[in-house]
Amino acid sequence: MKNFFLPAAILALIVSLSACSSKSSFESDVKKMGNYRCKMQQLKAKDPSDEKAKKEVEDLKKEMDEYGEKMGKKYADKKNDKEMDEKAGKIMDEIMNNCK
């Protein structure tokens, strides 16, 4: 399970750092990915022998992968916008700092 989280987190960050033409859409997309990451962190904190949590992690992983792929396509042409990268990083940090 640990092997999945790091690549997923990296993918989430890359996708969320991508820029877009609509500011509110971009912020919404970053927040959604941040919420996925938070939920994954919460599930990972549960008892490793909890079968329900394992199933939830698998389901969430699928959902995150699908969303990440969709966002990768949506923002493919705007991956090098440093201003949007910084904004996405701030949004993601805020969500993860408040994740409990």
C-alpha positions in Angstrom: 0.0 0.0 0.0 2.9 2.4 0.8 4.2 1.9 -2.7 1.0 3.3 -4.2 0.7 6.4 -2.1 3.9 8.1 -3.2 3.3 7.8 -7.0 -0.3 8.8 -6.5 0.7 11.8 -4.4 3.3 12.8 -7.1 0.8 12.4 -9.9 -1.8 14.4 -7.9 0.7 17.2 -7.4 1.8 17.3 -11.0 -1.8 17.3 -12.2 -2.9 19.8 -9.7 0.1 22.1 -10.5 -1.0 22.3 -14.1 -2.5 25.6 -15.2 -5.9 26.3 -16.9 -7.8 29.0 -18.6 -10.6 29.2 -16.0 -9.4 30.2 -12.5 -12.4 28.9 -10.6 -12.3 25.6 -12.6 -8.6 25.3 -11.9 -9.0 26.0 -8.1 -11.9 23.5 -8.0 -9.9 20.8 -9.7 -6.9 21.4 -7.4 -9.2 21.3 -4.3 -10.8 18.0 -5.5 -7.4 16.4 -5.9 -6.4 17.7 -2.5 -9.5 16.2 -1.0 -8.6 12.9 -2.6 -5.1 13.0 -1.1 -6.5 13.9 2.3 -9.0 11.0 2.2 -6.2 8.7 1.2 -4.1 9.9 4.1 -6.9 9.3 6.5 -7.5 5.8 5.1 -3.8 5.0 5.4 -3.9 5.9 9.0 -6.4 3.2 9.8 -5.5 -0.3 11.0 -3.7 -2.1 8.2 -5.7 -5.3 8.9 -9.0 -3.4 8.4 -10.5 -5.0 5.3 -13.1 -2.3 4.9 -10.3 0.4 4.8 -8.3 -1.7 2.3 -11.3 -1.8 0.0 -11.9 1.9 0.4 -8.2 2.5 -0.4 -8.5 0.4 -3.6 -11.7 2.2 -4.7 -10.2 5.6 -3.9 -7.0 4.7 -5.9 -9.1 3.9 -8.9 -11.1 7.1 -8.6 -7.9 9.2 -8.2 -6.2 7.5 -11.2 -9.2 8.3 -13.4 -9.4 11.9 -12.2 -5.7 12.3 -12.6 -5.8 11.0 -16.1 -8.7 13.3 -16.9 -6.9 16.3 -15.5 -3.7 15.4 -17.2 -5.6 15.7 -20.5 -7.5 18.8 -19.5 -4.3 20.7 -18.6 -1.8 19.1 -21.0 -1.1 22.4 -22.8 -0.5 24.4 -19.6 2.0 22.4 -17.6 4.8 25.0 -17.4 2.9 28.0 -16.0 4.9 28.8 -12.8 2.3 31.2 -11.4 -0.4 28.6 -11.5 2.0 26.0 -10.2 2.6 28.1 -7.1 -1.1 28.8 -6.6 -1.9 25.1 -6.9 0.9 24.3 -4.4 -0.6 26.8 -1.9 -4.1 25.3 -2.3 -2.8 21.8 -1.9 -0.7 22.7 1.2 -3.7 24.4 2.8 -5.9 21.3 2.3 -3.2 18.9 3.5 -2.4 21.0 6.6 -6.1 21.0 7.5 -6.5 17.2 6.8 -7.2 15.3 10.0 
